[in-house]
Amino acid sequence: MNSIEEAISSAVEAIQQGDLGQGRATLSWVVREDPDNRLAWVWLAACLSEEEARDECYRRASRIPA
């Protein structure tokens, strides 16, 4: 597993345990390193409380080719 995949796995685990701050921080790093990572954008949206920011994450994810 590469470091991006490990970071996403760690972030998802943090989110599922209720640590949205850690999840957000980790996923922010992931999308800086790999801006075309659809999974990271979707999970990042799950960490955000502001609707506009969540919508932007979903927009970014939807523009990435499958």
DSSP file (Angstrom, degrees, kcal/mol; ACC not computed):
  #  RESIDUE AA STRUCTURE BP1 BP2  ACC     N-H-->O    O-->H-N    N-H-->O    O-->H-N    TCO  KAPPA ALPHA  PHI   PSI    X-CA   Y-CA   Z-CA
    1    1 A M              0   0    0      0, 0.0     2,-0.1     0, 0.0     0, 0.0   0.000 360.0 360.0 360.0 137.1    0.0    0.0    0.0
    2    2 A N     >  -     0   0    0      1,-0.1     4,-2.3     4,-0.0     5,-0.2  -0.354 360.0-100.9 -87.0 173.4    1.4    3.4   -0.8
    3    3 A S  H  > S+     0   0    0      1,-0.2     4,-2.5     2,-0.2     5,-0.2   0.823 120.3  54.9 -66.4 -31.9    1.4    6.4    1.5
    4    4 A I  H  > S+     0   0    0      2,-0.2     4,-2.5     1,-0.2    -1,-0.2   0.951 110.9  45.3 -64.3 -47.9   -1.7    8.1   -0.1
    5    5 A E  H  > S+     0   0    0      1,-0.2     4,-2.4     2,-0.2    -2,-0.2   0.899 113.8  49.9 -62.7 -40.1   -3.7    4.9    0.4
    6    6 A E  H  X S+     0   0    0     -4,-2.3     4,-2.6     2,-0.2    -1,-0.2   0.906 110.1  50.7 -63.9 -41.6   -2.4    4.6    4.0
    7    7 A A  H  X S+     0   0    0     -4,-2.5     4,-2.6     2,-0.2    -2,-0.2   0.917 110.9  48.2 -64.0 -43.2   -3.3    8.2    4.7
    8    8 A I  H  X S+     0   0    0     -4,-2.5     4,-2.8     2,-0.2     5,-0.2   0.928 111.8  49.9 -63.0 -44.1   -6.8    7.8    3.3
    9    9 A S  H  X S+     0   0    0     -4,-2.4     4,-2.1     1,-0.2    -2,-0.2   0.916 112.3  47.5 -59.9 -43.6   -7.3    4.6    5.4
   10   10 A S  H  X S+     0   0    0     -4,-2.6     4,-2.2     2,-0.2    -1,-0.2   0.900 112.5  49.5 -63.6 -41.8   -6.1    6.4    8.5
   11   11 A A  H  X S+     0   0    0     -4,-2.6     4,-2.7     2,-0.2    -2,-0.2   0.915 110.0  50.0 -65.0 -43.8   -8.3    9.4    7.8
   12   12 A V  H  X S+     0   0    0     -4,-2.8     4,-2.7     1,-0.2    -1,-0.2   0.912 110.6  50.2 -62.5 -42.2  -11.4    7.2    7.3
   13   13 A E  H  X S+     0   0    0     -4,-2.1     4,-1.3    -5,-0.2    -1,-0.2   0.919 111.0  49.1 -61.2 -43.4  -10.7    5.4   10.6
   14   14 A A  H  <>S+     0   0    0     -4,-2.2     5,-2.9     2,-0.2     3,-0.3   0.922 111.9  48.8 -61.9 -44.4  -10.3    8.7   12.4
   15   15 A I  H ><5S+     0   0    0     -4,-2.7     3,-1.8     1,-0.2    -2,-0.2   0.925 109.1  51.9 -61.7 -45.3  -13.6   10.0   10.9
   16   16 A Q  H 3<5S+     0   0    0     -4,-2.7    -1,-0.2     1,-0.3    -2,-0.2   0.761 108.8  51.8 -64.7 -24.1  -15.4    6.8   11.9
   17   17 A Q  T 3<5S-     0   0    0     -4,-1.3    -1,-0.3    -3,-0.3    -2,-0.2   0.385 124.6-104.4 -91.3   2.9  -14.2    7.2   15.4
   18   18 A G  T < 5S+     0   0    0     -3,-1.8     2,-1.4    -4,-0.2     3,-0.2   0.501  82.0 129.1  91.8   3.8  -15.5   10.8   15.5
   19   19 A D     >< +     0   0    0     -5,-2.9     4,-2.1     1,-0.2     5,-0.2  -0.602  21.3 162.2 -93.9  76.4  -12.2   12.6   15.1
   20   20 A L  H  >  +     0   0    0     -2,-1.4     4,-3.0     1,-0.2     5,-0.2   0.832  69.6  59.3 -65.8 -32.7  -13.2   14.9   12.2
   21   21 A G  H  > S+     0   0    0     -3,-0.2     4,-2.4     2,-0.2    -1,-0.2   0.928 108.5  43.3 -62.4 -45.6  -10.3   17.2   12.8
   22   22 A Q  H  > S+     0   0    0      2,-0.2     4,-2.5     1,-0.2     5,-0.2   0.912 114.8  50.5 -66.6 -41.8   -7.7   14.5   12.3
   23   23 A G  H  X S+     0   0    0     -4,-2.1     4,-2.7     1,-0.2     5,-0.2   0.930 111.7  47.8 -59.4 -46.1   -9.6   13.2    9.3
   24   24 A R  H  X S+     0   0    0     -4,-3.0     4,-2.3     2,-0.2    -2,-0.2   0.916 111.9  49.5 -61.8 -45.1   -9.8   16.6    7.7
   25   25 A A  H  X S+     0   0    0     -4,-2.4     4,-1.6    -5,-0.2    -1,-0.2   0.928 114.1  44.8 -62.1 -45.3   -6.1   17.3    8.3
   26   26 A T  H  X S+     0   0    0     -4,-2.5     4,-2.1     1,-0.2    -2,-0.2   0.927 114.9  47.1 -66.1 -45.0   -5.0   14.0    6.8
   27   27 A L  H  X S+     0   0    0     -4,-2.7     4,-2.6    -5,-0.2    -1,-0.2   0.823 106.5  58.4 -69.5 -29.9   -7.3   14.3    3.8
   28   28 A S  H  X S+     0   0    0     -4,-2.3     4,-1.4    -5,-0.2    -1,-0.2   0.907 107.7  47.8 -62.8 -40.4   -6.3   17.9    3.2
   29   29 A W  H  X S+     0   0    0     -4,-1.6     4,-2.3    -5,-0.2    -2,-0.2   0.927 110.3  52.8 -62.7 -45.1   -2.7   16.6    2.8
   30   30 A V  H  X S+     0   0    0     -4,-2.1     4,-3.2     1,-0.2    -2,-0.2   0.933 108.9  47.6 -58.9 -47.9   -3.9   13.9    0.5
   31   31 A V  H  < S+     0   0    0     -4,-2.6    -1,-0.2     1,-0.2    -2,-0.2   0.774 110.8  52.6 -70.7 -23.3   -5.7   16.3   -1.9
   32   32 A R  H  < S+     0   0    0     -4,-1.4    -1,-0.2    -5,-0.2    -2,-0.2   0.903 117.3  38.4 -70.5 -41.4   -2.7   18.5   -2.0
   33   33 A E  H  < S+     0   0    0     -4,-2.3    -2,-0.2     1,-0.2    -3,-0.2   0.841 136.2  19.0 -75.9 -34.7   -0.5   15.6   -2.9
   34   34 A D    ><  +     0   0    0     -4,-3.2     3,-1.7    -5,-0.2    -1,-0.2  -0.664  64.9 175.9-140.1  77.4   -3.0   13.9   -5.2
   35   35 A P  T 3  S+     0   0    0      0, 0.0    -4,-0.1     0, 0.0    -1,-0.1   0.621  79.4  61.9 -64.6 -11.0   -5.7   16.4   -6.3
   36   36 A D  T 3  S+     0   0    0     28,-0.0     2,-1.1     4,-0.0     3,-0.1   0.130  70.7 117.9 -99.0  20.5   -7.3   13.8   -8.6
   37   37 A N    <>  -     0   0    0     -3,-1.7     4,-1.7     1,-0.2     3,-0.2  -0.742  42.1-174.4 -91.7  97.8   -8.1   11.5   -5.8
   38   38 A R  H  > S+     0   0    0     -2,-1.1     4,-2.2     1,-0.2     5,-0.2   0.894  80.8  55.1 -59.4 -44.5  -11.9   11.3   -5.9
   39   39 A L  H  > S+     0   0    0      1,-0.2     4,-2.4     2,-0.2    -1,-0.2   0.892 106.6  51.3 -59.2 -41.2  -12.2    9.1   -2.7
   40   40 A A  H  > S+     0   0    0      1,-0.2     4,-2.4     2,-0.2    -1,-0.2   0.896 109.0  50.6 -64.3 -40.4  -10.2   11.7   -0.7
   41   41 A W  H  X S+     0   0    0     -4,-1.7     4,-2.0     2,-0.2    -2,-0.2   0.909 111.0  48.8 -64.6 -41.1  -12.5   14.6   -1.9
   42   42 A V  H  X S+     0   0    0     -4,-2.2     4,-1.1     1,-0.2    -2,-0.2   0.933 114.5  44.1 -65.9 -45.1  -15.6   12.7   -0.9
   43   43 A W  H  X S+     0   0    0     -4,-2.4     4,-0.6     1,-0.2     3,-0.2   0.868 109.4  57.3 -67.9 -34.4  -14.3   11.8    2.5
   44   44 A L  H >X S+     0   0    0     -4,-2.4     3,-1.4     1,-0.2     4,-0.5   0.908 101.8  56.4 -61.0 -40.1  -13.0   15.3    3.0
   45   45 A A  H >< S+     0   0    0     -4,-2.0     3,-1.2     1,-0.3    -1,-0.2   0.866  99.6  60.1 -57.5 -35.8  -16.6   16.6    2.4
   46   46 A A  H 3< S+     0   0    0     -4,-1.1    -1,-0.3     1,-0.2    -2,-0.2   0.706 103.1  52.7 -66.2 -19.0  -17.7   14.3    5.3
   47   47 A C  H << S+     0   0    0     -3,-1.4     2,-0.3    -4,-0.6    -1,-0.2   0.563  92.6  90.4 -91.2  -9.9  -15.4   16.2    7.7
   48   48 A L    <<  -     0   0    0     -3,-1.2     6,-0.0    -4,-0.5   -28,-0.0  -0.692  51.5-167.3-100.0 140.1  -16.7   19.7    6.8
   49   49 A S        +     0   0    0     -2,-0.3     2,-0.5     5,-0.0    -1,-0.1   0.713  67.6  87.6 -92.7 -23.2  -19.5   21.5    8.6
   50   50 A E     >  -     0   0    0      1,-0.2     4,-2.3     2,-0.0     5,-0.2  -0.668  68.6-148.4 -84.1 124.5  -19.9   24.3    6.0
   51   51 A E  H  > S+     0   0    0     -2,-0.5     4,-2.8     1,-0.2     5,-0.2   0.885  96.5  53.8 -59.0 -41.5  -22.3   23.4    3.2
   52   52 A E  H  > S+     0   0    0      1,-0.2     4,-2.0     2,-0.2    -1,-0.2   0.905 109.8  47.4 -62.3 -41.6  -20.5   25.4    0.6
   53   53 A A  H  > S+     0   0    0      2,-0.2     4,-1.9     1,-0.2    -1,-0.2   0.905 112.3  49.7 -66.6 -41.4  -17.1   23.8    1.4
   54   54 A R  H  X S+     0   0    0     -4,-2.3     4,-2.3     1,-0.2    -2,-0.2   0.934 109.9  51.4 -61.2 -45.5  -18.8   20.3    1.3
   55   55 A D  H  X S+     0   0    0     -4,-2.8     4,-2.5     1,-0.2    -1,-0.2   0.882 107.3  53.0 -60.3 -38.9  -20.4   21.1   -2.1
   56   56 A E  H  X S+     0   0    0     -4,-2.0     4,-2.6     2,-0.2    -1,-0.2   0.901 108.0  50.8 -64.5 -40.0  -17.0   22.2   -3.5
   57   57 A C  H  X S+     0   0    0     -4,-1.9     4,-2.5     2,-0.2    -2,-0.2   0.928 111.3  47.8 -61.7 -44.5  -15.5   18.9   -2.4
   58   58 A Y  H  X S+     0   0    0     -4,-2.3     4,-2.4     2,-0.2    -2,-0.2   0.886 111.2  51.3 -64.9 -38.0  -18.3   17.0   -4.2
   59   59 A R  H  X S+     0   0    0     -4,-2.5     4,-1.2     2,-0.2    -2,-0.2   0.931 110.2  48.8 -62.5 -45.0  -17.9   19.2   -7.3
   60   60 A R  H >< S+     0   0    0     -4,-2.6     3,-0.5     1,-0.2     4,-0.5   0.929 112.5  48.5 -61.0 -44.4  -14.2   18.5   -7.4
   61   61 A A  H >< S+     0   0    0     -4,-2.5     3,-1.2     1,-0.2    -1,-0.2   0.895 108.5  53.7 -62.5 -40.3  -14.8   14.7   -7.0
   62   62 A S  H 3< S+     0   0    0     -4,-2.4    -1,-0.2     1,-0.3    -2,-0.2   0.727 103.7  56.6 -70.6 -20.5  -17.4   14.7   -9.7
   63   63 A R  T << S+     0   0    0     -4,-1.2    -1,-0.3    -3,-0.5    -2,-0.2   0.548  85.0  97.0 -86.6  -7.5  -15.0   16.3  -12.2
   64   64 A I  S <  S-     0   0    0     -3,-1.2   -28,-0.0    -4,-0.5   -27,-0.0  -0.717  82.9-117.0 -85.7 124.7  -12.4   13.6  -11.8
   65   65 A P              0   0    0      0, 0.0   -27,-0.1     0, 0.0    -2,-0.1  -0.281 360.0 360.0 -60.1 143.4  -12.7   11.0  -14.5
   66   66 A A              0   0    0     -4,-0.1    -2,-0.0   -28,-0.0    -4,-0.0   0.474 360.0 360.0 -74.0 360.0  -13.5    7.5  -13.3
